[in-house]
């Protein structure tokens, strides 16, 4: 009953958010943009997005290795695509991570599987916060009419990095010097794991893989914008898209739908892009995520069939 209630509430949030956004939208314009899109560019965006999933799977493999686990890239890639699919059809954009943990428990064990999935997300988040902090002057220029938003981004980026880094250091100190009960140990261990990646080689692996995944998402979104005729430069997409993706990850809607569209209309609206164009891009990106996850559905179906046999 509790699960049904949570699912219903998230569906309500998605529908309500889309309903609110719809009041400022000319749906005929949105439809015309999508009908007249350059589908070759959209296909290229899909292929480019698929290519980044290999890097994401490799990042997970690197993380598991540091934590003492061993997993082949093809296995990691299959689990990653399955997780990608379930992220689109489960109530939150993080639901696929739970499925991936379960699928990889035999190869890695529950502990490493869970910790690797959490650190995989943290790696991407830390890189996003780092890039946001570096480009804050660009945000100040782009959002000059909404300087409060720039301050909020600065606090989020700098504060978020400090919390994660200091928290991981404290967890490392506690777990190294104190006898803990099993439950508290497992909880602290997740934060302590972050400190394990301070070494140059491990840190470099996370940096280059996260950078490719980060910028791939931005370029994919920009290609979808170009496909429907949006006139905006790369810097605009560089600054706006990561915030939209971060908003969509807030676990209060169904797979990010609604929040992502509201974020796109709001943020692109600040820089002068029409609500219709922003919504068309967001819908295109959401549909691209669903299509990109289809190989995961096929892999999962094959996995279930083989398990039954």
C-alpha positions as CSV (number, residue, x, y, z in Angstrom):
1,X,0.0,0.0,0.0
2,X,2.9,2.4,0.9
3,X,4.6,1.7,-2.5
4,X,1.3,2.3,-4.4
5,X,0.8,5.6,-2.5
6,X,4.4,6.8,-3.3
7,X,4.0,5.8,-6.9
8,X,0.7,7.6,-7.1
9,X,2.1,10.8,-5.5
10,X,5.0,10.8,-8.0
11,X,2.6,10.4,-10.9
12,X,0.5,13.2,-9.5
13,X,3.6,15.5,-9.3
14,X,4.6,14.7,-12.9
15,X,1.0,15.3,-14.2
16,X,0.5,18.4,-12.1
17,X,3.9,19.9,-13.1
18,X,3.2,19.3,-16.8
19,X,-0.3,20.7,-16.4
20,X,1.2,23.9,-14.9
21,X,3.8,24.2,-17.6
22,X,1.1,23.7,-20.3
23,X,-0.6,27.0,-19.5
24,X,2.3,28.9,-21.0
25,X,2.7,26.6,-24.1
26,X,1.3,26.7,-27.6
27,X,1.1,23.0,-28.2
28,X,0.5,23.5,-31.9
29,X,4.0,25.1,-32.1
30,X,5.5,22.2,-30.1
31,X,3.9,19.7,-32.4
32,X,5.1,21.5,-35.5
33,X,8.7,21.6,-34.2
34,X,8.7,17.9,-33.5
35,X,7.1,17.0,-36.8
36,X,9.5,19.2,-38.7
37,X,12.6,18.0,-36.8
38,X,15.7,16.8,-38.6
39,X,15.5,13.2,-37.6
40,X,19.0,12.4,-38.9
41,X,20.4,14.7,-36.2
42,X,18.2,13.0,-33.6
43,X,19.5,9.6,-34.7
44,X,23.0,10.9,-34.4
45,X,22.2,12.2,-30.9
46,X,21.0,8.7,-30.0
47,X,24.1,7.0,-31.3
48,X,26.3,9.5,-29.5
49,X,24.4,8.9,-26.3
50,X,24.7,5.1,-26.7
51,X,28.5,5.5,-27.1
52,X,28.7,7.2,-23.7
53,X,27.1,4.3,-22.0
54,X,30.3,2.3,-22.7
55,X,32.2,4.9,-20.7
56,X,29.7,4.8,-17.9
57,X,30.0,1.0,-17.7
58,X,33.8,1.4,-17.7
59,X,33.6,3.9,-14.8
60,X,31.5,1.4,-12.8
61,X,34.1,-1.3,-13.5
62,X,36.9,1.0,-12.3
63,X,35.0,1.8,-9.1
64,X,34.2,-1.9,-8.3
65,X,37.9,-2.7,-8.8
66,X,39.0,-0.1,-6.2
67,X,36.5,-1.6,-3.8
68,X,38.0,-5.0,-4.3
69,X,35.5,-6.4,-6.9
70,X,36.2,-7.6,-10.4
71,X,33.8,-7.4,-13.3
72,X,34.2,-7.7,-17.0
73,X,33.3,-4.7,-19.1
74,X,30.6,-6.6,-21.2
75,X,28.9,-7.7,-18.0
76,X,29.0,-4.1,-16.6
77,X,27.7,-2.8,-19.9
78,X,24.8,-5.2,-20.0
79,X,23.8,-4.3,-16.4
80,X,24.2,-0.6,-17.2
81,X,21.8,-0.8,-20.1
82,X,19.3,-2.7,-18.0
83,X,19.6,-0.1,-15.3
84,X,19.1,2.6,-18.0
85,X,15.9,1.1,-19.1
86,X,14.5,0.7,-15.6
87,X,15.4,4.3,-14.8
88,X,12.9,5.3,-17.5
89,X,10.0,3.0,-16.4
90,X,10.4,3.0,-12.6
91,X,9.0,5.8,-10.4
92,X,12.4,7.6,-10.0
93,X,15.4,8.2,-12.2
94,X,17.4,6.1,-9.7
95,X,15.3,2.9,-9.8
96,X,17.6,1.3,-12.4
97,X,20.5,1.5,-10.0
98,X,18.7,-0.9,-7.6
99,X,18.1,-3.3,-10.4
100,X,21.7,-3.1,-11.4
101,X,22.8,-3.8,-7.8
102,X,20.7,-6.9,-7.8
103,X,22.0,-8.1,-11.2
104,X,25.6,-7.7,-10.2
105,X,25.4,-9.2,-6.7
106,X,26.7,-12.6,-7.9
107,X,29.8,-11.1,-9.5
108,X,30.6,-8.6,-6.8
109,X,28.6,-9.5,-3.7
110,X,26.0,-7.2,-2.2
111,X,28.4,-4.9,-0.4
112,X,30.5,-4.0,-3.4
113,X,27.5,-3.9,-5.8
114,X,25.7,-1.4,-3.6
115,X,28.7,0.7,-2.8
116,X,29.8,0.8,-6.5
117,X,26.4,2.0,-7.6
118,X,26.3,4.8,-5.0
119,X,29.9,5.8,-5.8
120,X,29.1,5.8,-9.6
121,X,26.4,8.4,-9.0
122,X,28.6,10.4,-6.6
123,X,31.4,10.4,-9.2
124,X,29.1,12.0,-11.8
125,X,27.7,14.4,-9.2
126,X,31.1,15.6,-8.0
127,X,32.2,16.3,-11.5
128,X,29.0,18.3,-12.2
129,X,29.6,20.3,-9.0
130,X,33.2,20.9,-10.0
131,X,32.4,22.1,-13.5
132,X,29.6,24.3,-12.0
133,X,32.1,25.9,-9.7
134,X,34.6,26.5,-12.4
135,X,32.1,28.2,-14.8
136,X,30.4,30.3,-12.2
137,X,31.5,33.5,-14.0
138,X,29.8,32.3,-17.1
139,X,26.6,31.7,-15.1
140,X,26.9,35.2,-13.8
141,X,26.9,36.5,-17.4
142,X,24.2,34.2,-18.7
143,X,21.8,34.7,-15.7
144,X,22.6,38.4,-15.1
145,X,18.9,39.1,-14.8
146,X,18.6,36.4,-12.1
147,X,21.7,36.8,-9.9
148,X,20.0,34.9,-7.0
149,X,20.1,31.8,-9.1
150,X,23.9,32.3,-9.7
151,X,24.4,32.6,-5.9
152,X,22.4,29.5,-5.4
153,X,24.5,27.6,-7.9
154,X,27.6,28.7,-6.2
155,X,26.5,27.6,-2.8
156,X,25.3,24.3,-4.3
157,X,28.6,23.6,-6.1
158,X,31.1,24.8,-3.5
159,X,29.0,23.6,-0.5
160,X,28.2,20.3,-2.1
161,X,31.9,19.5,-2.8
162,X,32.9,20.5,0.7
163,X,30.3,18.4,2.3
164,X,31.3,15.3,0.2
165,X,35.0,15.7,0.6
166,X,35.0,16.6,4.3
167,X,32.3,14.0,5.0
168,X,34.4,11.3,3.3
169,X,37.5,12.3,5.2
170,X,35.7,12.2,8.5
171,X,34.2,8.8,7.7
172,X,37.6,7.5,6.7
173,X,39.1,8.7,10.1
174,X,36.2,7.2,12.1
175,X,36.2,3.8,10.3
176,X,40.0,3.6,10.7
177,X,40.2,4.3,14.4
178,X,37.0,3.3,15.9
179,X,35.2,-0.1,16.6
180,X,31.7,0.2,15.1
181,X,28.7,-2.1,15.2
182,X,28.0,-3.8,11.8
183,X,25.1,-1.6,10.8
184,X,26.9,1.7,11.5
185,X,30.1,0.4,9.9
186,X,28.3,-0.4,6.6
187,X,26.7,3.0,6.6
188,X,29.9,4.9,7.3
189,X,31.8,2.7,4.8
190,X,29.9,4.1,1.9
191,X,31.2,7.6,2.7
192,X,34.7,6.3,3.6
193,X,34.9,4.7,0.1
194,X,35.0,8.2,-1.5
195,X,38.3,8.9,0.3
196,X,39.8,5.8,-1.5
197,X,39.7,7.6,-4.8
198,X,42.1,10.4,-3.7
199,X,45.0,8.6,-5.3
200,X,46.2,10.0,-8.6
201,X,45.4,7.0,-10.8
202,X,42.0,6.3,-9.3
203,X,41.1,10.0,-9.4
204,X,42.1,10.3,-13.0
205,X,40.0,7.3,-14.0
206,X,36.9,8.9,-12.5
207,X,37.8,12.3,-13.9
208,X,38.1,11.3,-17.5
209,X,35.2,8.9,-17.6
210,X,32.9,11.4,-15.8
211,X,33.9,14.2,-18.1
212,X,33.0,12.2,-21.2
213,X,29.6,11.2,-19.7
214,X,29.0,14.8,-18.6
215,X,29.7,16.5,-21.9
216,X,28.1,13.8,-23.9
217,X,24.8,14.5,-22.2
218,X,25.1,18.2,-23.0
219,X,26.0,17.6,-26.7
220,X,23.2,15.1,-27.0
221,X,20.7,17.7,-25.7
222,X,22.2,20.4,-28.0
223,X,21.8,18.1,-31.1
224,X,18.2,17.6,-30.2
225,X,17.9,21.4,-30.0
226,X,19.5,21.9,-33.4
227,X,17.2,19.2,-34.8
228,X,14.1,21.3,-34.0
229,X,15.7,24.6,-35.0
230,X,16.7,26.1,-31.6
231,X,19.1,29.0,-32.1
232,X,21.5,28.9,-29.1
233,X,25.2,28.6,-28.7
234,X,27.2,25.8,-27.1
235,X,27.9,27.8,-23.9
236,X,24.2,28.1,-23.3
237,X,23.7,24.4,-23.4
238,X,26.9,23.8,-21.4
239,X,25.5,25.9,-18.6
240,X,21.7,25.1,-18.7
241,X,21.5,21.3,-19.5
242,X,23.4,20.0,-16.4
243,X,21.0,21.9,-14.1
244,X,18.0,20.5,-16.0
245,X,19.3,17.0,-15.6
246,X,20.0,17.6,-11.9
247,X,16.5,18.8,-11.4
248,X,15.1,15.7,-13.1
249,X,17.0,13.5,-10.6
250,X,15.0,14.9,-7.7
251,X,13.0,11.8,-6.6
252,X,9.6,13.3,-6.4
253,X,8.2,12.7,-9.9
254,X,7.8,9.7,-12.2
255,X,11.2,9.1,-13.9
256,X,11.9,12.8,-13.9
257,X,9.0,13.7,-16.2
258,X,7.4,17.0,-15.4
259,X,10.4,18.3,-13.3
260,X,12.7,18.1,-16.4
261,X,10.2,19.9,-18.6
262,X,9.5,22.6,-16.0
263,X,13.2,23.1,-15.4
264,X,13.8,23.4,-19.2
265,X,11.1,26.0,-19.7
266,X,12.2,28.0,-16.7
267,X,16.0,28.0,-17.4
268,X,15.9,28.3,-21.2
269,X,13.3,31.0,-20.7
270,X,15.7,33.1,-18.7
271,X,18.1,33.2,-21.7
272,X,15.4,34.1,-24.2
273,X,14.5,30.7,-25.7
274,X,10.7,30.2,-26.2
275,X,8.8,28.0,-23.9
276,X,7.7,25.9,-26.9
277,X,11.3,25.3,-28.0
278,X,12.4,24.5,-24.4
279,X,9.5,22.0,-23.9
280,X,10.1,20.4,-27.3
281,X,13.8,19.8,-26.5
282,X,12.9,18.4,-23.1
283,X,10.3,16.0,-24.5
284,X,12.7,14.9,-27.2
285,X,15.4,14.2,-24.6
286,X,13.0,12.3,-22.4
287,X,11.9,10.1,-25.4
288,X,15.5,9.7,-26.4
289,X,16.2,8.2,-22.9
290,X,13.4,5.8,-23.3
291,X,14.6,4.7,-26.8
292,X,18.2,4.5,-25.5
293,X,17.1,2.1,-22.8
294,X,15.4,-0.3,-25.2
295,X,18.6,-2.5,-25.6
296,X,18.4,-2.9,-21.8
297,X,14.8,-4.2,-22.1
298,X,15.9,-6.8,-24.7
299,X,18.9,-7.8,-22.5
300,X,16.8,-8.1,-19.4
301,X,14.1,-10.2,-21.3
302,X,16.9,-12.6,-22.5
303,X,18.2,-12.7,-18.9
304,X,14.8,-13.6,-17.6
305,X,14.2,-16.2,-20.3
306,X,17.5,-17.9,-19.5
307,X,16.9,-17.9,-15.8
308,X,13.5,-19.5,-16.2
309,X,15.0,-22.3,-18.4
